[in-house]
Amino acid sequence: MRLAATLALILGAPLSAMAQDAPPVTVFAAASLTDALDRVAALWSQETGNRAVMSYAGSSALARQIQEGAPADVFISASAEWMDTVQASGDIRADTRRDILGNSLVLIAHGAAEPVRIDASLDLPALLEGGRLSMAMVDSVPAGIYGKAALTHLGLWEAVAPLVAQSENVRTALAFVARNEAPLGIVYATDAVAQEDVTVIGTFPADSHDPITYPAALTTQAPAPEAQAFLDYLSSPAAQAVWTEYGFTTAP
């Protein structure tokens, strides 16, 4: 009788209550995902009762932390190259890697501003009027790397390079423009959607830089099955609705 009663209690317990005993999933994610991924994680928690703990930064910084043994379960990069790096060092499970999102690159201004055509004729120094062009770090952070590549492709980099103010991640670059500490900035389209105090004045041609993709994977230390469940949820219909709302494109 006692055994039967115990089994009845276990079988009758709600999934959410049982899931509370599971350890949280630690997610290292590119800073540009902050608002949308917070929403997705909240939905996942509501549906499963499991928890996800987020750590946001530039993909380069996160990749290095994972290589140094930081306790991450899931890595979502804004750059295929940085995911390649942690895969080459054996710090992710290559069989779990998949591209989940895409993005575009835009030129933003503080407050209301007139649109411009982004091509080889654009005079960025003149538009800056003595101010700085806010960008993520152009040699290590994906948004900065894409931005420098686009400007170089269009023949604009050499003239504007001395005027670039570099930040540790794209959200910091966005914040400088939002606070009017820099008149212009280069960020992802999704970052501009998340900030009311900036205006998109132009979108960089897609062929001016490599495709912007967000690969995700489990780290080699990720526990199963919660981390795998979270990774799978990133491509669920509920998550895709959030990604679309925030301006991301979703992988097929």
N, C-alpha and C positions, 0 to 999 in steps of 0.2 A: 504494500500500500504506500509506504513511504517513498519507494522508488518511482511508482506511478505518479505520485503527487509532484515529485521533483521534475519528472519529464514533462508533465502538464504545464508546470510553471515556465520551463525553458521554451517549450513549443509555443506557448501562448504569449511570450514576451514580444513586444513590438521590435521590429528591426532597428529602429532608431535607438532604442534603449540598449540593445546588444552592441550596436556599433560604437557607442560611447566608450567601450572598453578598448577599442582599436586605437593605436597611436596615431597622432596627426600626420598627415603627409606634408613634408617640407618641400616647397616649390621654389626654385630659383628661376626668376623670370625677368626678361628684358623690361626696363623701366617704361617703355612705351605701351606695355600691356596693362598698366596699373589699374585703371578704372574698369575696363572691360573684364579683366581676369578676376578682380574682386567680386564682380557680379556673378561670374560663372562659378567661382568657388562657393559663394553663398547659396546658389541654386543647388549645387552638388551636395552641400551639407544638409540642406532642407530635405532633399530627396533620399539621402542615404543615412543621415545621422553621423557620418564621418566628418572629420575636420581637415582643412588644408591651411597650412601656415605659409604665408608668402614672404619672400625676400626679393625686393626689386633693386636692380642696379643696371649698369651697362653690361652688355653681354660679355665683354672682354674681362671685366672684373669678376663676374660670376664664374666664368670658365676657369680662371686662375684659382679661385677659391675652391672649386670642385677638385681641381688637380692637387690642391694642397690638403685635401681631406675634409673639407667642410661637409657637414651632415645634410646634404641635399638628397632628395628622393627623385624629383623630377626637374629637368632642366629645359627651359623654353628660351631659345636664343632668337635674337633678331637678325642673326647672320648665320648662313650655312657654314662659313669659314670657321667661326668659333665652335660650332658643333663638331666640325671636322677635327678641330684641335683636341677636344676632349675625347672624341672617338679614337683618334690616333694614340692617345696616351692610355687608352683602356679604361677610362673612367665612366663611360656610359655603356649600356647594353645596345649594341648596334642593331639587333633584331627588333628593337622597340621603336627605333627612330622613324619619324614620319613628319612631313611638312603639313602644318595645320592652317597657316594663314598667309596672306599677302598684304601689301601696303603700297602706298605711293608717297612721293617726296614733294613737299610744297615749300613755297616761299611765303613767309608770314610777316605782317606788320602789326605794330601796336595800334589798337583802336580801329576806327574806320579808315579805309584807304582804298585808292583806286587800283583796279587790276592792272597787271603788266603782262606783256608777252615774254615768256622765257625762251630766248634763243640766243644766237651768237651776237646779236645786236644790243643786248641788254647792258646798260651802263650801271652796274651795281654801285661803284664808288659814288657816282652822282646821286643815286637814290639814297645812299646812306647819309649824305649831307654832313660828313665829318664824324658820324657815329660808327658803331661796330656791327658786324654781321655775326649774330649769335649762332654757333654750331656746336654739336657734340664733338669730342676730340676726333680729329680728322684722320688719325693714323691707327686708332684702336677701337673706337666705339662705332658700331654699324651705321647709325644715322649720319655720323660725321664722315665715315668712309664713303657712303653712298653720295653724300653731298659734295665732297671733294671730287669724286669721280665724275659727277654730273657737270660741275663747273669746269673741270678740266676738258671734258668732252666738248663743251660748248665754247672753249677758248676763253673762259672768264676767270679762271683761277688765278693766274699770275697777277692780274690787276687788283684782285680783291684780297689775296692771301694776307697782306700786311694788316688788313682791317678786321680779320676774323678773331672773335673772342671765343675760345674753346672751353667747353664744360665737360664734366665727368660723365654726364649722360644726357639724353635728349630732353628729358623733362626739366632739367636745370636750364638747358638752352632755351626751352619754351618759356620758362619763368622769367628769364631776363627780358624777353620781349613783352611779356604780359605786364611786367612792372615798369616798362618804358625805360629800362636801363640799356637797351639796344633797340634801334628803330626797326631792324629787320632780323629775321632768323630763318634757318632751314631746319625743318622738322618733318616728321611723318604726318600725313593727312589726318590720321586718327588722333594725334596729339592736339592738333588745332581744334578738332571737334570738342575736345575735353576742356578747352579754355575759352571763356567768354570774352576776354580782353584782347584777343588777337583776331586778325582778319587774314584769310588766305588770299593773297594777291596773284598767285600763279602756281601752276603745277609743272614740275620738271618733266620733260618728255621721257616716256618709259624707256626709250632706247639710249638715253644719256647715261644710264647706270645699269648695273646688274639687277636682275629681278629681286625685289625685296620679299624674302620668304622668312617664315618663322618655323624652324624645325623644333620638334619636342622629342624627348626620350627619357627613359628611366636611367638613373645612375646605377652603377654596379652594386651599390649598397642599399638600393631601394627595397623595402619590405614588400612582400606580396600578401594578399591581393589588392590592398587598398591603393597603393601607388599606381598599379596597372589600371584599376578602376577609374582613378582620376584622369589618367592619361587618355583613356578611351572616352571619357565624358567630354573632353575638349572638342571632340568631333560630333557630339550628339546633336540632335535637332534643337534642343533647348540652348545649348552653348552657341550653336551657329546663329541663332536668332540674335543673341547678344553681340556676337562679333560683327554681324551686319549692321546692327543699330549703331555701333561705335565706328563704323566706316571701314572695317577690315574686309578684305575679300577672303573667302574660305576655299580651302583646297578641295578638289573634286573627290 
